[in-house]
Amino acid sequence: MITCFTDIINDLKGFDRKFTNGKLVSKILRSFSKDWNSSRILIDNTKDVNTYLLEDLYGTLMTYELNNAETKEKTRKSKEEMKEPPNRQIALKSINDEGSSNTNMSGEELDDLVLLVKK
């Protein structure tokens, strides 16, 4: 946004159009979406728009964007963690029937069964 705004202003200056610093700052502040409303209100109330430098505004906006991005990322991660089911381990219960015996299995069958249980 900053690059596009600067390009437009530089092009207009090429046509002898002059803007005060206060006018440029107020134009940027008016262009904000609702997501940036809190930042716009803060700048309007704490800074004198007519004396606020454009470079300072850019720095403030970049800082706000970085902090906002970190907050959104933390919120997204916490929401994802809440959606994940808790890790549960399932134990198989062994029941020995009187009619069956494990001694009838050959060594190869027993190895296959052990491998299957491990998977």
Secondary structure as GFF3:
##gff-version 3
##sequence-region A 1 119
A	DSSP	alpha_helix	2	14	.	.	.	ID=ss1
A	DSSP	alpha_helix	21	30	.	.	.	ID=ss2
A	DSSP	three_ten_helix	34	36	.	.	.	ID=ss3
A	DSSP	alpha_helix	37	46	.	.	.	ID=ss4
A	DSSP	alpha_helix	54	83	.	.	.	ID=ss5
A	DSSP	three_ten_helix	102	104	.	.	.	ID=ss6
A	DSSP	alpha_helix	107	118	.	.	.	ID=ss7
###
